[in-house]
């Protein structure tokens, strides 16, 4: 990118990263290079320490029971597939929402025919962006469900959902709660133990500020026996057995881990803990609030979902008379503002918002290194574009 480029696509991939992330990944490639769990020499011990340290730091961010409750994946989609395929059985009922990303919608659609699942999608309020919790709780109570699946915060509206209420309702009816936390881990402080989350998947390259190709799943203590591994193979442990290890986290980590990526993720997690998730959220919330307020004052602009204390720094909007992709193209080519337009892999969200005819919406997402001048420039660019119509 040029010095004049304004990057407002952090909901897709955070950029730039803290300098320590680049340094850690580079150092691993140049000075370590060994695979995790594949040796007993000093280099292998260094790799083991790095992985353990990364697990522990991520467990601290999530307030998990221990680092062993964290298994590494290659992205959030990989983790969601692992959990959905691992926990669902033939004939199970799943209660989920129209807020979900295709990383949940598509695996459920595939499993629906494969496992004869009963899948219920509960809608949300397009004005507030909040799930219809009464309907969700009703669906949990009306028939036994194996699993409740919820997007912690939509990647279109950024609105954080009332997980505590859904968690209580799910557990009262005997359902497990699985959270897609791609947009919340590293963005807002929360405790998987306080919220009584059974399973969670997230990406390493978004709010956690790590490299692409990294992700994690959290599985609460004692639940791993109910989750089947969907990928089996070498783990560096119990190699004499033809069976997959049953212990967390190796049960779900067959094959070589992305060690350069985890070196960067470990450094990112350390940086986040030093800054504090609460402080990072506060800064991004201020910027996104400023941006949303400015956009709401522009004629022809509609901002979706609103921005309040429970938003993760996402501002999506439409401009009357223009397709979302055209708006993003002008912002990129004429104003050097990089953002994301379209359906954001969340078609049911746009169906509820009514944005399908316009090709979805334009999403601006500030990050940890965005400054006030960036959001001011973005608002001015949209103002100029709207005035030209």
Beta strands, then each sheet from edge to edge (+ up, - down):
strand 1: 6-7
strand 2: 70-73
strand 3: 93-97
strand 4: 118-122
strand 5: 147-151
strand 6: 176-180
strand 7: 199-203
strand 8: 215-219
strand 9: 301-304
strand 10: 315-319
strand 11: 337-338
strand 12: 340-342
strand 13: 361-364
sheet 1: 1+ 11+
sheet 2: 2+ 8- 7+ 6+ 5+ 3+ 4+
sheet 3: 9+ 10- 13+ 12-
end
